[in-house]
């Protein structure tokens, strides 16, 4: 009897609540649903999670979206200085080079004016007196002790044995000695011996007149007669 009474009471409360809800819907319209709290959210739907920002504040992140990784901060780019150092701003001024005189290597010295007596080295006779071109000069033994050269045009001697005539100052070259040079009747002498060419020598460094007639000989640079 008591249980039936409680059941009737419950049914009556439910009916009263339904009438009250119907009454409120008619008078005030549809009631807005209350905001769900984080604890009453349905399973699977999480509360918005805060997103860390570079400023240190939290920003909400919508559920279901991936969070982009924070970009690492980069150090500020410093523009290189455009002002060059003092070492690089020095002006490279050209250094003046000393002026050198033109090289004269290989350029023969001009022959001095006058008559030149030189020498050449004969393999068999040694340093032999010659003219500037290398033609051998000879002495005539009959001139020894004579007051003048004895080979003249008489009998054609000077044609075969032309004398070396002095023209201007005398100059010694090679191994010839300046102190042994002289003149006699306009003819060049060496150590007192008048000097002659030989017509039988066709070029320089020939001694075809050596010993001819036992009276014609070459003379060495020391003044001795090579007999």
Secondary structure as the mmCIF struct_conf table of DSSP 4:
data_model
#
loop_
_struct_conf.conf_type_id
_struct_conf.id
_struct_conf.beg_label_comp_id
_struct_conf.beg_label_asym_id
_struct_conf.beg_label_seq_id
_struct_conf.end_label_comp_id
_struct_conf.end_label_asym_id
_struct_conf.end_label_seq_id
HELX_RH_AL_P HELX_RH_AL_P1 UNK A 2 UNK A 28
HELX_LH_PP_P HELX_LH_PP_P1 UNK A 30 UNK A 37
BEND BEND1 UNK A 38 UNK A 41
HELX_LH_PP_P HELX_LH_PP_P2 UNK A 42 UNK A 42
TURN_TY1_P TURN_TY1_P1 UNK A 43 UNK A 44
HELX_LH_PP_P HELX_LH_PP_P3 UNK A 46 UNK A 48
STRN STRN1 UNK A 49 UNK A 52
TURN_TY1_P TURN_TY1_P2 UNK A 54 UNK A 55
BEND BEND2 UNK A 56 UNK A 56
STRN STRN2 UNK A 58 UNK A 61
TURN_TY1_P TURN_TY1_P3 UNK A 63 UNK A 64
HELX_LH_PP_P HELX_LH_PP_P4 UNK A 66 UNK A 73
HELX_LH_PP_P HELX_LH_PP_P5 UNK A 75 UNK A 81
BEND BEND3 UNK A 83 UNK A 83
TURN_TY1_P TURN_TY1_P4 UNK A 86 UNK A 88
BEND BEND4 UNK A 89 UNK A 90
HELX_LH_PP_P HELX_LH_PP_P6 UNK A 93 UNK A 103
TURN_TY1_P TURN_TY1_P5 UNK A 105 UNK A 106
HELX_LH_PP_P HELX_LH_PP_P7 UNK A 108 UNK A 112
BEND BEND5 UNK A 113 UNK A 114
STRN STRN3 UNK A 115 UNK A 122
TURN_TY1_P TURN_TY1_P6 UNK A 123 UNK A 125
STRN STRN4 UNK A 126 UNK A 131
TURN_TY1_P TURN_TY1_P7 UNK A 132 UNK A 133
STRN STRN5 UNK A 136 UNK A 136
STRN STRN6 UNK A 138 UNK A 140
HELX_RH_3T_P HELX_RH_3T_P1 UNK A 141 UNK A 143
TURN_TY1_P TURN_TY1_P8 UNK A 144 UNK A 145
BEND BEND6 UNK A 147 UNK A 148
BEND BEND7 UNK A 153 UNK A 153
HELX_RH_3T_P HELX_RH_3T_P2 UNK A 154 UNK A 156
HELX_RH_AL_P HELX_RH_AL_P2 UNK A 157 UNK A 160
BEND BEND8 UNK A 161 UNK A 161
STRN STRN7 UNK A 163 UNK A 163
STRN STRN8 UNK A 165 UNK A 165
BEND BEND9 UNK A 168 UNK A 169
STRN STRN9 UNK A 170 UNK A 172
TURN_TY1_P TURN_TY1_P9 UNK A 174 UNK A 175
HELX_RH_3T_P HELX_RH_3T_P3 UNK A 178 UNK A 180
STRN STRN10 UNK A 181 UNK A 184
TURN_TY1_P TURN_TY1_P10 UNK A 185 UNK A 186
STRN STRN11 UNK A 187 UNK A 190
TURN_TY1_P TURN_TY1_P11 UNK A 191 UNK A 192
STRN STRN12 UNK A 193 UNK A 194
STRN STRN13 UNK A 196 UNK A 196
TURN_TY1_P TURN_TY1_P12 UNK A 199 UNK A 200
BEND BEND10 UNK A 203 UNK A 203
TURN_TY1_P TURN_TY1_P13 UNK A 204 UNK A 205
TURN_TY1_P TURN_TY1_P14 UNK A 208 UNK A 211
HELX_RH_3T_P HELX_RH_3T_P4 UNK A 212 UNK A 214
TURN_TY1_P TURN_TY1_P15 UNK A 215 UNK A 215
STRN STRN14 UNK A 216 UNK A 219
STRN STRN15 UNK A 220 UNK A 220
TURN_TY1_P TURN_TY1_P16 UNK A 221 UNK A 222
BEND BEND11 UNK A 223 UNK A 223
STRN STRN16 UNK A 225 UNK A 226
#
